[in-house]
Amino acid sequence: MVPDLAQTLAGLRKTLVEIVLPELRDPFAVEQLKTVVGAIGHLETVHEEIYPYEWTEHREYLRFLERLRSAFLPVATDVEGRALLAEVEERLPQGRSDARLPSLGTLRRENLWMKSAVSRIAVGPLRRAAGEAWAREVDAEFRELLRRQVARERAWIKQAGVDPRSGEARDLKALLFCTEEESDAQSTR
């Protein structure tokens, strides 16, 4: 039988703790090894949630950008705003079925770009051109997007055990493996 990732990480951690750590004499080397062992322990805990975490972020950015794209298209009159919308039009990931899930690397690259686009739209010329009423609506949606992200990040950190306040955070699996409606409801709690 081939060990799965959790078993492999547990074996690495055990080897470091039981064989390597007792042989170290340098206090700095001991501290560094303890840091590595802690990181391996964290990976043991969260490795199964990495892809769902990125996929959830991806869906939320996509939904937000699609909403903004359709709303901002009519109001983009300046060069910078038009260029940003053209970039969103060109690079926004097109709908894909769950049968064609992207690789983790692709998801991360798309998420980085979408996060940048969301930031530029939220504070850039398109927002200013949209008028006060639309800006309030965008701000409300943007705050909700951020609230859900913070809830996921706190749940992620909770599993690492490094934040004493993270005990209040929701369970990561509950946030990742739920419908969008359930996610929306959980993020407001």
N, C-alpha and C positions, 0 to 999 in steps of 0.2 A: 504494500500500500504506500502511496506517495503522500507525505504529510501535506496538509493544507497550509495556508498562510499563517493562520493563528498558531498551529502547532510548530511551524518553523520559527516564528518569532518567539514563542515560549521556550523553545530549545536554545535559541541564541541567548535569550535573557538568562536562562538557567546556567548556561556555560559561563557567561560573563560573571554572574554573581558567585557561583560555586567554585570556579576554577581560576579565573583571571583576577578577580577582586582580592582574594586572600594573598595573592602573590605581589600585589602592588605595595610599595613602600612610600612612594612620593604622595603627599597629601593632595597635591594638585591633580595628579593622575587619578587618584581615588575619586575626587569630586567630579572629574570629567567622565569617568566610567559610570558613576551614579547617574549623571545626566543622560548618558546614552541608554542606560538600562531603563530609566524613566520614559524616555522617548519610545523605546521598543515596547514597553508596557502600554503606552498610550496607543501605539499603532495596533497592538493586539486587540484593544478595546474598540477602536473605531474603523478598522480597515474595511469592514463590510458596509459602512455608511458613506464612504468617500464618494462613490459614483452616485448614489441617490442624492447626496448633498449637492453635488455639482448639477445634477439633472434638475433638482428643485429650483436652484438658483437660475438655471438656464430658462426654465419655463416662466419664471416670474419676470426676468429681464425681457424676454421675448414678448410676453403679454403687455408689459408696460410700454415698451418701444413701439409695438404695433398700435397701441392706443394713441400714443403721442404722435406717431407718424401721420395717422389719418387726421388728427386734430390740427397739427401744425402746418400741414401742407398748404392750406389756403392762406396762412398768415405769413409765411416765409417770403419776405420781399428783399432782404439784404443778401449780399453775396455770401457772407459767412453762414447765415442760416440756410440758404439754398444748398451750399456745399455740404453742410452737415446732413441735411435731409437726403441728398444724393448718396452720400456715404452710407446712411442707414438703409436706403433703398437697395443699394448694391450689396451690402455685406450682411444684412439681417438674415439669419438662417431661415431658410424656407421650411415650411411644415414638413415634418418627416414622421412616418408612422413609427410606432414602437418596435416594429420588426427591423427597422434600420437605425438602431441606436448608434450614435457616434462614439468614437473611442473617448476615453477619459481625457487624453491630450487635446483632442478636438473640442470637447466640451469646455475645458479650461481656457483654451485660446478664445473661443467664442464668448465665454463669460467675461473674460478680461476686456475684450473689445466692447461688449454690450454695456459693461459697468462704466467704461469711459464715455460711451455715447450717452448714457443716462445722465452722468454727471455734467457733461457739456450741455445737454438740453436743459437740465434742471436749473442751471445758472446762466445760460448763455443768451444770445440774441433772440432765439426763437421764443423763449419764455417771456422776455421783455416785450416782444412784438405781439404776443398773444392777448395782451390786455389783462386788467386786474381780475375780472371774474374767472377767466380761464387759468390765470396764474394761481389763484386760490384753489381751484379744482386740482391742478397739477400738483401743487404743494401737498394737498391732502392725500392724493394717490402716492406721491413720493414718500411722504411720512409713513404711510402704511407699508410700502415696500421695505423701507428701512426698519420698521418695527419687526416685520417678519424675519428679516436678515439677522437682526440683533438677537431675536429669540433663538434662531438656529445656532448662531455663534456661541451664545451662552450655554446652550445644551451641549455643544461640541466640547467646550472648555470644561463643562461639568464632568464629562467622562475622563478628562485628564486629571481631575482632582487638584488643580493648581489655583483655583479661585475660591476662596472661602465663601463668597456670596453666591456661587453658582448652584448651591443646594436648592435655591428657589426656582431655578430654571426648569423648563418643561423637559420631558424625556425626548432625546434626539429622535429615536425611532418613531415616536408618536407624531413628531413634526414632519418627518420625511415620508412616512408611509401612510399618508392620508390624502383625501381628496382636497382640491383647492378650497372648497367651501369649509371643510374642517380646519384647514390651515389658517384661513382667514379668521375663523372663530377662535382658534387657539392663540393666535397672535395678539388678540385684543384682551386676553385674560391677564 
